[in-house]
Amino acid sequence: MTTPATPENAPGPVLLPTPEVVQAQQLLARQQLAVAMDRARTAAVQSAAPAAALESE
């Protein structure tokens, strides 16, 4: 069971779930996902490049 955040027990500012806050959280989550996917794609390309170079020899 979780305890709802209140000013007394929250470690930081309490954000009320207003439409603006929810929209901002969703936007942040989408941006974080896009960055993570881009980093994963870059890592996959970099790890595949040496293998491709070895196969072409």
PDB file of N, CA, C and O in Angstrom, chain B, residues numbered from 101:
ATOM      1  N   MET B 101       0.844  -1.176   0.000  1.00  0.00           N
ATOM      2  CA  MET B 101       0.000   0.000   0.000  1.00  0.00           C
ATOM      3  C   MET B 101       0.888   1.238   0.000  1.00  0.00           C
ATOM      4  O   MET B 101       1.867   1.307   0.743  1.00  0.00           O
ATOM      5  N   THR B 102       0.548   2.203  -0.825  1.00  0.00           N
ATOM      6  CA  THR B 102       1.360   3.412  -0.906  1.00  0.00           C
ATOM      7  C   THR B 102       0.710   4.531  -0.102  1.00  0.00           C
ATOM      8  O   THR B 102      -0.504   4.555   0.102  1.00  0.00           O
ATOM      9  N   THR B 103       1.543   5.445   0.343  1.00  0.00           N
ATOM     10  CA  THR B 103       1.063   6.604   1.085  1.00  0.00           C
ATOM     11  C   THR B 103       0.992   7.781   0.127  1.00  0.00           C
ATOM     12  O   THR B 103       1.967   8.060  -0.570  1.00  0.00           O
ATOM     13  N   PRO B 104      -0.130   8.473   0.074  1.00  0.00           N
ATOM     14  CA  PRO B 104      -0.201   9.632  -0.825  1.00  0.00           C
ATOM     15  C   PRO B 104       0.791  10.713  -0.401  1.00  0.00           C
ATOM     16  O   PRO B 104       1.036  10.912   0.788  1.00  0.00           O
ATOM     17  N   ALA B 105       1.350  11.399  -1.376  1.00  0.00           N
ATOM     18  CA  ALA B 105       2.310  12.461  -1.084  1.00  0.00           C
ATOM     19  C   ALA B 105       1.583  13.664  -0.502  1.00  0.00           C
ATOM     20  O   ALA B 105       0.573  14.123  -1.035  1.00  0.00           O
ATOM     21  N   THR B 106       2.106  14.145   0.571  1.00  0.00           N
ATOM     22  CA  THR B 106       1.601  15.372   1.187  1.00  0.00           C
ATOM     23  C   THR B 106       2.807  16.256   1.463  1.00  0.00           C
ATOM     24  O   THR B 106       3.937  15.768   1.462  1.00  0.00           O
ATOM     25  N   PRO B 107       2.595  17.527   1.695  1.00  0.00           N
ATOM     26  CA  PRO B 107       3.753  18.391   1.985  1.00  0.00           C
ATOM     27  C   PRO B 107       4.586  17.895   3.164  1.00  0.00           C
ATOM     28  O   PRO B 107       5.782  18.177   3.237  1.00  0.00           O
ATOM     29  N   GLU B 108       3.963  17.154   4.094  1.00  0.00           N
ATOM     30  CA  GLU B 108       4.689  16.681   5.264  1.00  0.00           C
ATOM     31  C   GLU B 108       5.614  15.503   4.962  1.00  0.00           C
ATOM     32  O   GLU B 108       6.659  15.369   5.598  1.00  0.00           O
ATOM     33  N   ASN B 109       5.251  14.646   4.005  1.00  0.00           N
ATOM     34  CA  ASN B 109       6.062  13.444   3.776  1.00  0.00           C
ATOM     35  C   ASN B 109       6.737  13.404   2.401  1.00  0.00           C
ATOM     36  O   ASN B 109       7.435  12.438   2.090  1.00  0.00           O
ATOM     37  N   ALA B 110       6.547  14.408   1.599  1.00  0.00           N
ATOM     38  CA  ALA B 110       7.140  14.409   0.262  1.00  0.00           C
ATOM     39  C   ALA B 110       8.570  14.935   0.321  1.00  0.00           C
ATOM     40  O   ALA B 110       8.839  15.912   1.020  1.00  0.00           O
ATOM     41  N   PRO B 111       9.496  14.294  -0.408  1.00  0.00           N
ATOM     42  CA  PRO B 111      10.882  14.760  -0.387  1.00  0.00           C
ATOM     43  C   PRO B 111      11.087  16.044  -1.177  1.00  0.00           C
ATOM     44  O   PRO B 111      12.073  16.749  -0.963  1.00  0.00           O
ATOM     45  N   GLY B 112      10.172  16.357  -2.082  1.00  0.00           N
ATOM     46  CA  GLY B 112      10.311  17.553  -2.908  1.00  0.00           C
ATOM     47  C   GLY B 112       8.971  18.227  -3.055  1.00  0.00           C
ATOM     48  O   GLY B 112       8.051  17.975  -2.276  1.00  0.00           O
ATOM     49  N   PRO B 113       8.855  19.085  -4.052  1.00  0.00           N
ATOM     50  CA  PRO B 113       7.576  19.777  -4.248  1.00  0.00           C
ATOM     51  C   PRO B 113       6.472  18.784  -4.634  1.00  0.00           C
ATOM     52  O   PRO B 113       6.714  17.813  -5.349  1.00  0.00           O
ATOM     53  N   VAL B 114       5.280  19.046  -4.154  1.00  0.00           N
ATOM     54  CA  VAL B 114       4.136  18.201  -4.486  1.00  0.00           C
ATOM     55  C   VAL B 114       3.476  18.777  -5.730  1.00  0.00           C
ATOM     56  O   VAL B 114       3.076  19.941  -5.746  1.00  0.00           O
ATOM     57  N   LEU B 115       3.363  17.958  -6.774  1.00  0.00           N
ATOM     58  CA  LEU B 115       2.716  18.391  -8.002  1.00  0.00           C
ATOM     59  C   LEU B 115       1.297  17.838  -8.027  1.00  0.00           C
ATOM     60  O   LEU B 115       1.087  16.625  -8.009  1.00  0.00           O
ATOM     61  N   LEU B 116       0.361  18.715  -8.068  1.00  0.00           N
ATOM     62  CA  LEU B 116      -1.027  18.276  -8.141  1.00  0.00           C
ATOM     63  C   LEU B 116      -1.294  17.758  -9.546  1.00  0.00           C
ATOM     64  O   LEU B 116      -0.764  18.309 -10.512  1.00  0.00           O
ATOM     65  N   PRO B 117      -2.098  16.720  -9.682  1.00  0.00           N
ATOM     66  CA  PRO B 117      -2.332  16.134 -11.006  1.00  0.00           C
ATOM     67  C   PRO B 117      -3.292  16.967 -11.858  1.00  0.00           C
ATOM     68  O   PRO B 117      -4.351  16.487 -12.262  1.00  0.00           O
ATOM     69  N   THR B 118      -2.913  18.212 -12.124  1.00  0.00           N
ATOM     70  CA  THR B 118      -3.714  19.055 -13.008  1.00  0.00           C
ATOM     71  C   THR B 118      -3.450  18.633 -14.446  1.00  0.00           C
ATOM     72  O   THR B 118      -2.439  17.983 -14.713  1.00  0.00           O
ATOM     73  N   PRO B 119      -4.325  18.984 -15.375  1.00  0.00           N
ATOM     74  CA  PRO B 119      -4.082  18.613 -16.778  1.00  0.00           C
ATOM     75  C   PRO B 119      -2.727  19.095 -17.293  1.00  0.00           C
ATOM     76  O   PRO B 119      -2.081  18.412 -18.088  1.00  0.00           O
ATOM     77  N   GLU B 120      -2.304  20.266 -16.839  1.00  0.00           N
ATOM     78  CA  GLU B 120      -1.016  20.796 -17.289  1.00  0.00           C
ATOM     79  C   GLU B 120       0.142  19.948 -16.774  1.00  0.00           C
ATOM     80  O   GLU B 120       1.093  19.680 -17.508  1.00  0.00           O
ATOM     81  N   VAL B 121       0.063  19.528 -15.515  1.00  0.00           N
ATOM     82  CA  VAL B 121       1.120  18.701 -14.935  1.00  0.00           C
ATOM     83  C   VAL B 121       1.154  17.345 -15.622  1.00  0.00           C
ATOM     84  O   VAL B 121       2.228  16.846 -15.959  1.00  0.00           O
ATOM     85  N   VAL B 122      -0.010  16.749 -15.830  1.00  0.00           N
ATOM     86  CA  VAL B 122      -0.079  15.449 -16.502  1.00  0.00           C
ATOM     87  C   VAL B 122       0.494  15.567 -17.915  1.00  0.00           C
ATOM     88  O   VAL B 122       1.250  14.697 -18.347  1.00  0.00           O
ATOM     89  N   GLN B 123       0.147  16.619 -18.629  1.00  0.00           N
ATOM     90  CA  GLN B 123       0.655  16.820 -19.989  1.00  0.00           C
ATOM     91  C   GLN B 123       2.174  16.990 -19.970  1.00  0.00           C
ATOM     92  O   GLN B 123       2.870  16.433 -20.818  1.00  0.00           O
ATOM     93  N   ALA B 124       2.682  17.747 -19.020  1.00  0.00           N
ATOM     94  CA  ALA B 124       4.129  17.944 -18.923  1.00  0.00           C
ATOM     95  C   ALA B 124       4.854  16.636 -18.601  1.00  0.00           C
ATOM     96  O   ALA B 124       5.923  16.364 -19.147  1.00  0.00           O
ATOM     97  N   GLN B 125       4.271  15.831 -17.714  1.00  0.00           N
ATOM     98  CA  GLN B 125       4.887  14.543 -17.379  1.00  0.00           C
ATOM     99  C   GLN B 125       4.892  13.612 -18.586  1.00  0.00           C
ATOM    100  O   GLN B 125       5.868  12.898 -18.819  1.00  0.00           O
ATOM    101  N   GLN B 126       3.795  13.620 -19.361  1.00  0.00           N
ATOM    102  CA  GLN B 126       3.738  12.772 -20.553  1.00  0.00           C
ATOM    103  C   GLN B 126       4.752  13.233 -21.598  1.00  0.00           C
ATOM    104  O   GLN B 126       5.398  12.407 -22.243  1.00  0.00           O
ATOM    105  N   LEU B 127       4.892  14.540 -21.766  1.00  0.00           N
ATOM    106  CA  LEU B 127       5.866  15.074 -22.717  1.00  0.00           C
ATOM    107  C   LEU B 127       7.277  14.695 -22.290  1.00  0.00           C
ATOM    108  O   LEU B 127       8.083  14.281 -23.124  1.00  0.00           O
ATOM    109  N   LEU B 128       7.586  14.830 -21.011  1.00  0.00           N
ATOM    110  CA  LEU B 128       8.905  14.461 -20.518  1.00  0.00           C
ATOM    111  C   LEU B 128       9.171  12.979 -20.747  1.00  0.00           C
ATOM    112  O   LEU B 128      10.263  12.597 -21.166  1.00  0.00           O
ATOM    113  N   ALA B 129       8.170  12.144 -20.473  1.00  0.00           N
ATOM    114  CA  ALA B 129       8.338  10.703 -20.672  1.00  0.00           C
ATOM    115  C   ALA B 129       8.592  10.392 -22.149  1.00  0.00           C
ATOM    116  O   ALA B 129       9.437   9.555 -22.463  1.00  0.00           O
ATOM    117  N   ARG B 130       7.877  11.050 -23.052  1.00  0.00           N
ATOM    118  CA  ARG B 130       8.099  10.815 -24.491  1.00  0.00           C
ATOM    119  C   ARG B 130       9.498  11.261 -24.906  1.00  0.00           C
ATOM    120  O   ARG B 130      10.163  10.586 -25.692  1.00  0.00           O
ATOM    121  N   GLN B 131       9.943  12.402 -24.376  1.00  0.00           N
ATOM    122  CA  GLN B 131      11.286  12.885 -24.713  1.00  0.00           C
ATOM    123  C   GLN B 131      12.355  11.934 -24.174  1.00  0.00           C
ATOM    124  O   GLN B 131      13.340  11.658 -24.859  1.00  0.00           O
ATOM    125  N   GLN B 132      12.170  11.438 -22.964  1.00  0.00           N
ATOM    126  CA  GLN B 132      13.142  10.507 -22.392  1.00  0.00           C
ATOM    127  C   GLN B 132      13.178   9.210 -23.196  1.00  0.00           C
ATOM    128  O   GLN B 132      14.248   8.640 -23.406  1.00  0.00           O
ATOM    129  N   LEU B 133      12.016   8.742 -23.644  1.00  0.00           N
ATOM    130  CA  LEU B 133      11.958   7.532 -24.450  1.00  0.00           C
ATOM    131  C   LEU B 133      12.653   7.754 -25.795  1.00  0.00           C
ATOM    132  O   LEU B 133      13.377   6.879 -26.271  1.00  0.00           O
ATOM    133  N   ALA B 134      12.435   8.918 -26.407  1.00  0.00           N
ATOM    134  CA  ALA B 134      13.072   9.211 -27.688  1.00  0.00           C
ATOM    135  C   ALA B 134      14.589   9.245 -27.549  1.00  0.00           C
ATOM    136  O   ALA B 134      15.304   8.734 -28.411  1.00  0.00           O
ATOM    137  N   VAL B 135      15.081   9.841 -26.477  1.00  0.00           N
ATOM    138  CA  VAL B 135      16.530   9.899 -26.245  1.00  0.00           C
ATOM    139  C   VAL B 135      17.087   8.500 -26.017  1.00  0.00           C
ATOM    140  O   VAL B 135      18.136   8.151 -26.558  1.00  0.00           O
ATOM    141  N   ALA B 136      16.385   7.695 -25.216  1.00  0.00           N
ATOM    142  CA  ALA B 136      16.849   6.333 -24.938  1.00  0.00           C
ATOM    143  C   ALA B 136      16.877   5.498 -26.214  1.00  0.00           C
ATOM    144  O   ALA B 136      17.817   4.736 -26.438  1.00  0.00           O
ATOM    145  N   MET B 137      15.845   5.641 -27.052  1.00  0.00           N
ATOM    146  CA  MET B 137      15.807   4.883 -28.310  1.00  0.00           C
ATOM    147  C   MET B 137      16.922   5.332 -29.246  1.00  0.00           C
ATOM    148  O   MET B 137      17.530   4.505 -29.925  1.00  0.00           O
ATOM    149  N   ASP B 138      17.197   6.635 -29.289  1.00  0.00           N
ATOM    150  CA  ASP B 138      18.265   7.146 -30.147  1.00  0.00           C
ATOM    151  C   ASP B 138      19.625   6.636 -29.672  1.00  0.00           C
ATOM    152  O   ASP B 138      20.472   6.264 -30.484  1.00  0.00           O
ATOM    153  N   ARG B 139      19.829   6.620 -28.355  1.00  0.00           N
ATOM    154  CA  ARG B 139      21.098   6.113 -27.820  1.00  0.00           C
ATOM    155  C   ARG B 139      21.252   4.617 -28.101  1.00  0.00           C
ATOM    156  O   ARG B 139      22.343   4.149 -28.424  1.00  0.00           O
ATOM    157  N   ALA B 140      20.156   3.876 -27.975  1.00  0.00           N
ATOM    158  CA  ALA B 140      20.219   2.440 -28.254  1.00  0.00           C
ATOM    159  C   ALA B 140      20.501   2.192 -29.727  1.00  0.00           C
ATOM    160  O   ALA B 140      21.270   1.296 -30.074  1.00  0.00           O
ATOM    161  N   ARG B 141      19.882   2.980 -30.590  1.00  0.00           N
ATOM    162  CA  ARG B 141      20.104   2.839 -32.033  1.00  0.00           C
ATOM    163  C   ARG B 141      21.563   3.150 -32.373  1.00  0.00           C
ATOM    164  O   ARG B 141      22.188   2.435 -33.156  1.00  0.00           O
ATOM    165  N   THR B 142      22.096   4.213 -31.783  1.00  0.00           N
ATOM    166  CA  THR B 142      23.492   4.583 -32.019  1.00  0.00           C
ATOM    167  C   THR B 142      24.432   3.487 -31.532  1.00  0.00           C
ATOM    168  O   THR B 142      25.397   3.147 -32.217  1.00  0.00           O
ATOM    169  N   ALA B 143      24.160   2.937 -30.367  1.00  0.00           N
ATOM    170  CA  ALA B 143      25.006   1.862 -29.832  1.00  0.00           C
ATOM    171  C   ALA B 143      24.937   0.628 -30.718  1.00  0.00           C
ATOM    172  O   ALA B 143      25.946  -0.043 -30.933  1.00  0.00           O
ATOM    173  N   ALA B 144      23.751   0.329 -31.231  1.00  0.00           N
ATOM    174  CA  ALA B 144      23.603  -0.846 -32.094  1.00  0.00           C
ATOM    175  C   ALA B 144      24.375  -0.663 -33.400  1.00  0.00           C
ATOM    176  O   ALA B 144      25.007  -1.600 -33.890  1.00  0.00           O
ATOM    177  N   VAL B 145      24.322   0.533 -33.952  1.00  0.00           N
ATOM    178  CA  VAL B 145      25.053   0.809 -35.201  1.00  0.00           C
ATOM    179  C   VAL B 145      26.554   0.727 -34.956  1.00  0.00           C
ATOM    180  O   VAL B 145      27.291   0.166 -35.768  1.00  0.00           O
ATOM    181  N   GLN B 146      27.005   1.287 -33.835  1.00  0.00           N
ATOM    182  CA  GLN B 146      28.439   1.265 -33.538  1.00  0.00           C
ATOM    183  C   GLN B 146      28.937  -0.149 -33.283  1.00  0.00           C
ATOM    184  O   GLN B 146      30.058  -0.487 -33.663  1.00  0.00           O
ATOM    185  N   SER B 147      28.123  -0.977 -32.648  1.00  0.00           N
ATOM    186  CA  SER B 147      28.567  -2.343 -32.386  1.00  0.00           C
ATOM    187  C   SER B 147      28.473  -3.207 -33.642  1.00  0.00           C
ATOM    188  O   SER B 147      29.195  -4.196 -33.766  1.00  0.00           O
ATOM    189  N   ALA B 148      27.588  -2.842 -34.572  1.00  0.00           N
ATOM    190  CA  ALA B 148      27.456  -3.610 -35.813  1.00  0.00           C
ATOM    191  C   ALA B 148      28.523  -3.211 -36.830  1.00  0.00           C
ATOM    192  O   ALA B 148      28.888  -4.017 -37.685  1.00  0.00           O
ATOM    193  N   ALA B 149      29.020  -1.998 -36.752  1.00  0.00           N
ATOM    194  CA  ALA B 149      29.998  -1.518 -37.735  1.00  0.00           C
ATOM    195  C   ALA B 149      31.280  -2.350 -37.742  1.00  0.00           C
ATOM    196  O   ALA B 149      31.726  -2.724 -38.826  1.00  0.00           O
ATOM    197  N   PRO B 150      31.895  -2.660 -36.612  1.00  0.00           N
ATOM    198  CA  PRO B 150      33.114  -3.492 -36.663  1.00  0.00           C
ATOM    199  C   PRO B 150      32.830  -4.877 -37.223  1.00  0.00           C
ATOM    200  O   PRO B 150      33.660  -5.428 -37.946  1.00  0.00           O
ATOM    201  N   ALA B 151      31.687  -5.443 -36.907  1.00  0.00           N
ATOM    202  CA  ALA B 151      31.349  -6.775 -37.425  1.00  0.00           C
ATOM    203  C   ALA B 151      31.178  -6.724 -38.943  1.00  0.00           C
ATOM    204  O   ALA B 151      31.604  -7.637 -39.650  1.00  0.00           O
ATOM    205  N   ALA B 152      30.562  -5.669 -39.435  1.00  0.00           N
ATOM    206  CA  ALA B 152      30.371  -5.525 -40.875  1.00  0.00           C
ATOM    207  C   ALA B 152      31.721  -5.340 -41.568  1.00  0.00           C
ATOM    208  O   ALA B 152      31.923  -5.855 -42.667  1.00  0.00           O
ATOM    209  N   ALA B 153      32.640  -4.617 -40.943  1.00  0.00           N
ATOM    210  CA  ALA B 153      33.956  -4.403 -41.528  1.00  0.00           C
ATOM    211  C   ALA B 153      34.728  -5.713 -41.617  1.00  0.00           C
ATOM    212  O   ALA B 153      35.435  -5.947 -42.598  1.00  0.00           O
ATOM    213  N   LEU B 154      34.604  -6.565 -40.614  1.00  0.00           N
ATOM    214  CA  LEU B 154      35.296  -7.828 -40.620  1.00  0.00           C
ATOM    215  C   LEU B 154      34.717  -8.768 -41.686  1.00  0.00           C
ATOM    216  O   LEU B 154      35.463  -9.518 -42.315  1.00  0.00           O
ATOM    217  N   GLU B 155      33.404  -8.733 -41.891  1.00  0.00           N
ATOM    218  CA  GLU B 155      32.778  -9.606 -42.884  1.00  0.00           C
ATOM    219  C   GLU B 155      33.136  -9.204 -44.309  1.00  0.00           C
ATOM    220  O   GLU B 155      33.156 -10.050 -45.203  1.00  0.00           O
ATOM    221  N   SER B 156      33.421  -7.916 -44.532  1.00  0.00           N
ATOM    222  CA  SER B 156      33.697  -7.451 -45.888  1.00  0.00           C
ATOM    223  C   SER B 156      35.133  -7.761 -46.323  1.00  0.00           C
ATOM    224  O   SER B 156      35.458  -7.647 -47.505  1.00  0.00           O
ATOM    225  N   GLU B 157      35.978  -8.143 -45.395  1.00  0.00           N
ATOM    226  CA  GLU B 157      37.389  -8.424 -45.741  1.00  0.00           C
ATOM    227  C   GLU B 157      37.545  -9.780 -46.375  1.00  0.00           C
ATOM    228  O   GLU B 157      38.658 -10.173 -46.726  1.00  0.00           O
TER     229      GLU B 157
END
